[in-house]
């Protein structure tokens, strides 16, 4: 069983790189992406596809933020794990993300830690399917 991942990222190059990195891990299915908070909310409401993990950046242009994405995800899909992966993580930002319901918060400079987290989730998903 694949780990189903949705990505909220407004930078096309960053999105493509993240998709490639996650695909290389194996056992991961990218079920969708959006570049705005509203786009994420729309996808969560209108797609019955399972989403095990939602990865979001904090700054989403043309509109919204990762803070809003966390709120939408936790209210619409309570069981979905939400991970913040952003260049703008400070201790105060991480604390706010966690208070809103984020399951984990990573600075983009901590790529290996983030990938280890995803690998661990994938292993859990595979173990649960067996």
MIDRENDO-740220 format. One record per atom (N, C-alpha, C): residue number from 1; atom name; x, y, z; residue in three letters. Coordinates in nm, 3 decimals. Layout:
<NUM CA <X Y Z> ALA>
...
***
This chain:
<1 N <0.084 -0.119 0.000> UNK>
<1 CA <0.000 0.000 0.000> UNK>
<1 C <0.088 0.124 0.000> UNK>
<2 N <0.056 0.216 -0.085> UNK>
<2 CA <0.134 0.340 -0.096> UNK>
<2 C <0.087 0.443 0.007> UNK>
<3 N <0.179 0.528 0.046> UNK>
<3 CA <0.147 0.643 0.130> UNK>
<3 C <0.095 0.752 0.036> UNK>
<4 N <-0.028 0.797 0.057> UNK>
<4 CA <-0.089 0.899 -0.028> UNK>
<4 C <-0.054 1.038 0.024> UNK>
<5 N <0.011 1.117 -0.062> UNK>
<5 CA <0.063 1.248 -0.021> UNK>
<5 C <0.003 1.359 -0.108> UNK>
<6 N <-0.040 1.466 -0.043> UNK>
<6 CA <-0.086 1.587 -0.111> UNK>
<6 C <0.012 1.698 -0.075> UNK>
<7 N <0.046 1.783 -0.172> UNK>
<7 CA <0.145 1.888 -0.149> UNK>
<7 C <0.087 2.026 -0.177> UNK>
<8 N <0.104 2.117 -0.082> UNK>
<8 CA <0.067 2.258 -0.099> UNK>
<8 C <0.196 2.338 -0.112> UNK>
<9 N <0.225 2.382 -0.232> UNK>
<9 CA <0.350 2.454 -0.261> UNK>
<9 C <0.324 2.547 -0.378> UNK>
<10 N <0.357 2.675 -0.363> UNK>
<10 CA <0.329 2.771 -0.469> UNK>
<10 C <0.443 2.785 -0.570> UNK>
<11 N <0.561 2.742 -0.536> UNK>
<11 CA <0.675 2.754 -0.626> UNK>
<11 C <0.684 2.627 -0.710> UNK>
<12 N <0.666 2.641 -0.840> UNK>
<12 CA <0.659 2.526 -0.931> UNK>
<12 C <0.787 2.441 -0.925> UNK>
<13 N <0.903 2.505 -0.924> UNK>
<13 CA <1.029 2.432 -0.920> UNK>
<13 C <1.042 2.354 -0.788> UNK>
<14 N <1.002 2.417 -0.678> UNK>
<14 CA <1.007 2.348 -0.548> UNK>
<14 C <0.911 2.230 -0.545> UNK>
<15 N <0.791 2.249 -0.603> UNK>
<15 CA <0.694 2.140 -0.610> UNK>
<15 C <0.749 2.023 -0.689> UNK>
<16 N <0.805 2.051 -0.806> UNK>
<16 CA <0.860 1.945 -0.890> UNK>
<16 C <0.974 1.872 -0.820> UNK>
<17 N <1.061 1.946 -0.752> UNK>
<17 CA <1.172 1.884 -0.679> UNK>
<17 C <1.121 1.795 -0.567> UNK>
<18 N <1.021 1.844 -0.494> UNK>
<18 CA <0.965 1.767 -0.383> UNK>
<18 C <0.898 1.640 -0.433> UNK>
<19 N <0.823 1.651 -0.542> UNK>
<19 CA <0.759 1.532 -0.601> UNK>
<19 C <0.866 1.431 -0.640> UNK>
<20 N <0.972 1.478 -0.703> UNK>
<20 CA <1.079 1.387 -0.745> UNK>
<20 C <1.145 1.320 -0.624> UNK>
<21 N <1.176 1.396 -0.521> UNK>
<21 CA <1.239 1.340 -0.402> UNK>
<21 C <1.150 1.235 -0.335> UNK>
<22 N <1.021 1.263 -0.325> UNK>
<22 CA <0.929 1.169 -0.261> UNK>
<22 C <0.909 1.045 -0.348> UNK>
<23 N <0.906 1.062 -0.477> UNK>
<23 CA <0.889 0.949 -0.568> UNK>
<23 C <1.008 0.854 -0.561> UNK>
<24 N <1.128 0.909 -0.544> UNK>
<24 CA <1.249 0.829 -0.535> UNK>
<24 C <1.244 0.738 -0.412> UNK>
<25 N <1.182 0.784 -0.304> UNK>
<25 CA <1.170 0.702 -0.183> UNK>
<25 C <1.097 0.572 -0.214> UNK>
<26 N <0.998 0.579 -0.301> UNK>
<26 CA <0.920 0.461 -0.336> UNK>
<26 C <0.807 0.439 -0.238> UNK>
<27 N <0.700 0.377 -0.284> UNK>
<27 CA <0.586 0.349 -0.199> UNK>
<27 C <0.506 0.474 -0.164> UNK>
<28 N <0.521 0.577 -0.245> UNK>
<28 CA <0.450 0.703 -0.223> UNK>
<28 C <0.373 0.740 -0.349> UNK>
<29 N <0.246 0.775 -0.331> UNK>
<29 CA <0.163 0.820 -0.441> UNK>
<29 C <0.126 0.966 -0.416> UNK>
<30 N <0.164 1.054 -0.509> UNK>
<30 CA <0.127 1.195 -0.498> UNK>
<30 C <-0.016 1.204 -0.554> UNK>
<31 N <-0.111 1.234 -0.466> UNK>
<31 CA <-0.252 1.233 -0.506> UNK>
<31 C <-0.301 1.369 -0.553> UNK>
<32 N <-0.222 1.473 -0.530> UNK>
<32 CA <-0.261 1.605 -0.576> UNK>
<32 C <-0.170 1.712 -0.522> UNK>
<33 N <-0.192 1.833 -0.572> UNK>
<33 CA <-0.116 1.949 -0.524> UNK>
<33 C <-0.199 2.074 -0.548> UNK>
<34 N <-0.164 2.178 -0.475> UNK>
<34 CA <-0.229 2.308 -0.492> UNK>
<34 C <-0.128 2.416 -0.457> UNK>
<35 N <-0.151 2.536 -0.513> UNK>
<35 CA <-0.057 2.645 -0.487> UNK>
<35 C <-0.116 2.751 -0.395> UNK>
<36 N <-0.237 2.726 -0.341> UNK>
<36 CA <-0.300 2.824 -0.254> UNK>
<36 C <-0.380 2.754 -0.145> UNK>
<37 N <-0.409 2.828 -0.040> UNK>
<37 CA <-0.490 2.774 0.070> UNK>
<37 C <-0.628 2.733 0.020> UNK>
<38 N <-0.690 2.816 -0.063> UNK>
<38 CA <-0.822 2.785 -0.117> UNK>
<38 C <-0.817 2.660 -0.205> UNK>
<39 N <-0.709 2.646 -0.282> UNK>
<39 CA <-0.693 2.527 -0.365> UNK>
<39 C <-0.685 2.400 -0.283> UNK>
<40 N <-0.618 2.406 -0.170> UNK>
<40 CA <-0.609 2.290 -0.080> UNK>
<40 C <-0.747 2.258 -0.023> UNK>
<41 N <-0.816 2.360 0.027> UNK>
<41 CA <-0.950 2.339 0.085> UNK>
<41 C <-1.044 2.279 -0.020> UNK>
<42 N <-1.040 2.333 -0.141> UNK>
<42 CA <-1.124 2.282 -0.249> UNK>
<42 C <-1.094 2.134 -0.276> UNK>
<43 N <-0.967 2.099 -0.283> UNK>
<43 CA <-0.930 1.960 -0.310> UNK>
<43 C <-0.978 1.869 -0.196> UNK>
<44 N <-0.957 1.910 -0.073> UNK>
<44 CA <-0.998 1.828 0.041> UNK>
<44 C <-1.150 1.805 0.042> UNK>
<45 N <-1.225 1.906 0.004> UNK>
<45 CA <-1.371 1.895 0.003> UNK>
<45 C <-1.419 1.809 -0.114> UNK>
<46 N <-1.357 1.823 -0.230> UNK>
<46 CA <-1.411 1.763 -0.353> UNK>
<46 C <-1.346 1.634 -0.400> UNK>
<47 N <-1.248 1.584 -0.329> UNK>
<47 CA <-1.183 1.461 -0.373> UNK>
<47 C <-1.193 1.354 -0.264> UNK>
<48 N <-1.255 1.244 -0.299> UNK>
<48 CA <-1.270 1.136 -0.201> UNK>
<48 C <-1.142 1.053 -0.183> UNK>
<49 N <-1.038 1.085 -0.259> UNK>
<49 CA <-0.913 1.011 -0.253> UNK>
<49 C <-0.853 1.023 -0.114> UNK>
<50 N <-0.805 0.912 -0.065> UNK>
<50 CA <-0.740 0.911 0.066> UNK>
<50 C <-0.613 0.997 0.061> UNK>
<51 N <-0.591 1.069 0.167> UNK>
<51 CA <-0.469 1.148 0.179> UNK>
<51 C <-0.413 1.121 0.318> UNK>
<52 N <-0.302 1.048 0.322> UNK>
<52 CA <-0.240 1.014 0.450> UNK>
<52 C <-0.155 1.127 0.505> UNK>
<53 N <-0.093 1.202 0.414> UNK>
<53 CA <0.001 1.307 0.453> UNK>
<53 C <-0.019 1.428 0.365> UNK>
<54 N <-0.034 1.544 0.429> UNK>
<54 CA <-0.041 1.670 0.357> UNK>
<54 C <0.083 1.750 0.394> UNK>
<55 N <0.162 1.784 0.295> UNK>
<55 CA <0.284 1.863 0.315> UNK>
<55 C <0.256 2.004 0.266> UNK>
<56 N <0.279 2.103 0.352> UNK>
<56 CA <0.251 2.241 0.312> UNK>
<56 C <0.368 2.335 0.339> UNK>
<57 N <0.385 2.427 0.248> UNK>
<57 CA <0.474 2.541 0.268> UNK>
<57 C <0.396 2.642 0.352> UNK>
<58 N <0.461 2.739 0.410> UNK>
<58 CA <0.389 2.839 0.489> UNK>
<58 C <0.340 2.956 0.406> UNK>
<59 N <0.419 2.998 0.309> UNK>
<59 CA <0.382 3.111 0.225> UNK>
<59 C <0.326 3.057 0.095> UNK>
<60 N <0.197 3.079 0.074> UNK>
<60 CA <0.132 3.030 -0.047> UNK>
<60 C <0.076 3.148 -0.125> UNK>
<61 N <0.141 3.178 -0.238> UNK>
<61 CA <0.092 3.284 -0.325> UNK>
<61 C <0.029 3.217 -0.446> UNK>
<62 N <-0.082 3.250 -0.488> UNK>
<62 CA <-0.145 3.380 -0.481> UNK>
<62 C <-0.229 3.409 -0.358> UNK>
<63 N <-0.248 3.315 -0.269> UNK>
<63 CA <-0.328 3.352 -0.153> UNK>
<63 C <-0.326 3.248 -0.043> UNK>
<64 N <-0.330 3.299 0.079> UNK>
<64 CA <-0.340 3.212 0.194> UNK>
<64 C <-0.205 3.177 0.252> UNK>
<65 N <-0.211 3.082 0.346> UNK>
<65 CA <-0.089 3.044 0.414> UNK>
<65 C <-0.097 2.899 0.460> UNK>
<66 N <0.017 2.847 0.499> UNK>
<66 CA <0.021 2.713 0.555> UNK>
<66 C <-0.057 2.703 0.685> UNK>
<67 N <-0.067 2.815 0.758> UNK>
<67 CA <-0.147 2.814 0.881> UNK>
<67 C <-0.292 2.779 0.849> UNK>
<68 N <-0.345 2.842 0.744> UNK>
<68 CA <-0.482 2.812 0.702> UNK>
<68 C <-0.495 2.670 0.651> UNK>
<69 N <-0.394 2.622 0.581> UNK>
<69 CA <-0.396 2.485 0.531> UNK>
<69 C <-0.406 2.387 0.648> UNK>
<70 N <-0.331 2.411 0.753> UNK>
<70 CA <-0.336 2.323 0.871> UNK>
<70 C <-0.479 2.320 0.925> UNK>
<71 N <-0.539 2.439 0.941> UNK>
<71 CA <-0.676 2.447 0.994> UNK>
<71 C <-0.774 2.370 0.905> UNK>
<72 N <-0.766 2.391 0.774> UNK>
<72 CA <-0.857 2.322 0.681> UNK>
<72 C <-0.838 2.170 0.690> UNK>
<73 N <-0.714 2.128 0.684> UNK>
<73 CA <-0.686 1.984 0.683> UNK>
<73 C <-0.736 1.918 0.811> UNK>
<74 N <-0.711 1.979 0.924> UNK>
<74 CA <-0.751 1.919 1.051> UNK>
<74 C <-0.903 1.922 1.071> UNK>
<75 N <-0.971 2.020 1.012> UNK>
<75 CA <-1.117 2.023 1.025> UNK>
<75 C <-1.187 1.934 0.923> UNK>
<76 N <-1.127 1.917 0.805> UNK>
<76 CA <-1.191 1.838 0.700> UNK>
<76 C <-1.144 1.693 0.696> UNK>
<77 N <-1.021 1.667 0.736> UNK>
<77 CA <-0.964 1.532 0.732> UNK>
<77 C <-0.881 1.510 0.857> UNK>
<78 N <-0.948 1.491 0.968> UNK>
<78 CA <-0.883 1.483 1.098> UNK>
<78 C <-0.770 1.380 1.104> UNK>
<79 N <-0.784 1.269 1.033> UNK>
<79 CA <-0.683 1.163 1.041> UNK>
<79 C <-0.560 1.190 0.953> UNK>
<80 N <-0.568 1.288 0.865> UNK>
<80 CA <-0.455 1.320 0.778> UNK>
<80 C <-0.344 1.386 0.859> UNK>
<81 N <-0.223 1.336 0.843> UNK>
<81 CA <-0.107 1.399 0.907> UNK>
<81 C <-0.071 1.522 0.826> UNK>
<82 N <-0.041 1.631 0.895> UNK>
<82 CA <-0.003 1.756 0.829> UNK>
<82 C <0.139 1.791 0.871> UNK>
<83 N <0.223 1.812 0.771> UNK>
<83 CA <0.363 1.848 0.794> UNK>
<83 C <0.392 1.981 0.725> UNK>
<84 N <0.452 2.071 0.798> UNK>
<84 CA <0.496 2.198 0.742> UNK>
<84 C <0.640 2.180 0.696> UNK>
<85 N <0.667 2.221 0.572> UNK>
<85 CA <0.801 2.212 0.513> UNK>
<85 C <0.827 2.347 0.447> UNK>
<86 N <0.901 2.435 0.516> UNK>
<86 CA <0.910 2.574 0.472> UNK>
<86 C <1.046 2.635 0.505> UNK>
<87 N <1.079 2.739 0.432> UNK>
<87 CA <1.201 2.816 0.460> UNK>
<87 C <1.181 2.913 0.575> UNK>
<88 N <1.058 2.931 0.620> UNK>
<88 CA <1.026 3.036 0.716> UNK>
<88 C <1.000 2.983 0.857> UNK>
<89 N <1.057 2.870 0.891> UNK>
<89 CA <1.034 2.810 1.022> UNK>
<89 C <1.129 2.870 1.125> UNK>
<90 N <1.071 2.926 1.228> UNK>
<90 CA <1.143 2.972 1.346> UNK>
<90 C <1.081 2.898 1.464> UNK>
<91 N <1.143 2.904 1.582> UNK>
<91 CA <1.080 2.838 1.696> UNK>
<91 C <0.935 2.886 1.721> UNK>
<92 N <0.912 3.016 1.707> UNK>
<92 CA <0.776 3.070 1.729> UNK>
<92 C <0.679 3.019 1.623> UNK>
<93 N <0.724 3.013 1.499> UNK>
<93 CA <0.640 2.963 1.390> UNK>
<93 C <0.610 2.815 1.412> UNK>
<94 N <0.710 2.738 1.448> UNK>
<94 CA <0.689 2.595 1.474> UNK>
<94 C <0.589 2.574 1.586> UNK>
<95 N <0.598 2.656 1.689> UNK>
<95 CA <0.505 2.647 1.802> UNK>
<95 C <0.362 2.677 1.756> UNK>
<96 N <0.347 2.779 1.674> UNK>
<96 CA <0.213 2.814 1.623> UNK>
<96 C <0.158 2.702 1.536> UNK>
<97 N <0.241 2.647 1.449> UNK>
<97 CA <0.197 2.536 1.361> UNK>
<97 C <0.150 2.417 1.445> UNK>
<98 N <0.226 2.383 1.545> UNK>
<98 CA <0.190 2.271 1.633> UNK>
<98 C <0.060 2.301 1.707> UNK>
<99 N <0.044 2.423 1.754> UNK>
<99 CA <-0.079 2.462 1.824> UNK>
<99 C <-0.200 2.451 1.733> UNK>
<100 N <-0.182 2.477 1.604> UNK>
<100 CA <-0.292 2.465 1.508> UNK>
<100 C <-0.322 2.321 1.469> UNK>
<101 N <-0.230 2.230 1.502> UNK>
<101 CA <-0.254 2.089 1.473> UNK>
<101 C <-0.153 2.021 1.382> UNK>
<102 N <-0.048 2.093 1.340> UNK>
<102 CA <0.054 2.029 1.256> UNK>
<102 C <0.119 1.915 1.333> UNK>
<103 N <0.141 1.805 1.264> UNK>
<103 CA <0.202 1.688 1.327> UNK>
<103 C <0.352 1.700 1.336> UNK>
<104 N <0.410 1.777 1.245> UNK>
<104 CA <0.554 1.801 1.248> UNK>
<104 C <0.585 1.924 1.165> UNK>
<105 N <0.700 1.986 1.194> UNK>
<105 CA <0.740 2.109 1.126> UNK>
<105 C <0.888 2.097 1.092> UNK>
<106 N <0.920 2.122 0.965> UNK>
<106 CA <1.059 2.112 0.919> UNK>
<106 C <1.097 2.236 0.840> UNK>
<107 N <1.219 2.283 0.861> UNK>
<107 CA <1.275 2.385 0.775> UNK>
<107 C <1.325 2.315 0.649> UNK>
<108 N <1.313 2.379 0.535> UNK>
<108 CA <1.357 2.315 0.410> UNK>
<108 C <1.506 2.283 0.412> UNK>
<109 N <1.582 2.350 0.498> UNK>
<109 CA <1.725 2.317 0.509> UNK>
<109 C <1.746 2.183 0.582> UNK>
<110 N <1.642 2.133 0.649> UNK>
<110 CA <1.649 2.005 0.720> UNK>
<110 C <1.586 1.894 0.635> UNK>
<111 N <1.625 1.890 0.510> UNK>
<111 CA <1.565 1.798 0.413> UNK>
<111 C <1.575 1.652 0.457> UNK>
<112 N <1.689 1.608 0.506> UNK>
<112 CA <1.704 1.467 0.544> UNK>
<112 C <1.612 1.429 0.659> UNK>
<113 N <1.594 1.520 0.755> UNK>
<113 CA <1.502 1.493 0.866> UNK>
<113 C <1.360 1.479 0.814> UNK>
<114 N <1.322 1.567 0.722> UNK>
<114 CA <1.189 1.559 0.661> UNK>
<114 C <1.171 1.427 0.586> UNK>
<115 N <1.270 1.390 0.505> UNK>
<115 CA <1.261 1.265 0.429> UNK>
<115 C <1.257 1.144 0.521> UNK>
<116 N <1.331 1.148 0.632> UNK>
<116 CA <1.325 1.039 0.731> UNK>
<116 C <1.185 1.027 0.789> UNK>
<117 N <1.120 1.140 0.815> UNK>
<117 CA <0.983 1.140 0.866> UNK>
<117 C <0.889 1.073 0.766> UNK>
<118 N <0.903 1.111 0.639> UNK>
<118 CA <0.818 1.054 0.534> UNK>
<118 C <0.846 0.904 0.520> UNK>
<119 N <0.972 0.866 0.523> UNK>
<119 CA <1.006 0.722 0.515> UNK>
<119 C <0.941 0.645 0.630> UNK>
<120 N <0.943 0.703 0.748> UNK>
<120 CA <0.883 0.639 0.864> UNK>
<120 C <0.732 0.625 0.845> UNK>
<121 N <0.668 0.728 0.793> UNK>
<121 CA <0.523 0.718 0.766> UNK>
<121 C <0.494 0.613 0.661> UNK>
<122 N <0.578 0.607 0.558> UNK>
<122 CA <0.559 0.507 0.453> UNK>
<122 C <0.574 0.367 0.511> UNK>
<123 N <0.674 0.347 0.596> UNK>
<123 CA <0.694 0.215 0.659> UNK>
<123 C <0.575 0.178 0.744> UNK>
<124 N <0.519 0.276 0.818> UNK>
<124 CA <0.401 0.250 0.899> UNK>
<124 C <0.281 0.212 0.812> UNK>
<125 N <0.266 0.280 0.697> UNK>
<125 CA <0.155 0.251 0.606> UNK>
<125 C <0.168 0.111 0.547> UNK>
<126 N <0.290 0.073 0.512> UNK>
<126 CA <0.313 -0.060 0.455> UNK>
<126 C <0.289 -0.166 0.563> UNK>
<127 N <0.337 -0.140 0.684> UNK>
<127 CA <0.317 -0.235 0.794> UNK>
<127 C <0.171 -0.253 0.829> UNK>
<128 N <0.094 -0.146 0.824> UNK>
<128 CA <-0.049 -0.153 0.856> UNK>
<128 C <-0.126 -0.231 0.749> UNK>
<129 N <-0.075 -0.228 0.625> UNK>
<129 CA <-0.144 -0.297 0.516> UNK>
<129 C <-0.116 -0.449 0.517> UNK>
<130 N <-0.011 -0.489 0.585> UNK>
<130 CA <0.024 -0.633 0.585> UNK>
<130 C <-0.053 -0.711 0.686> UNK>
***
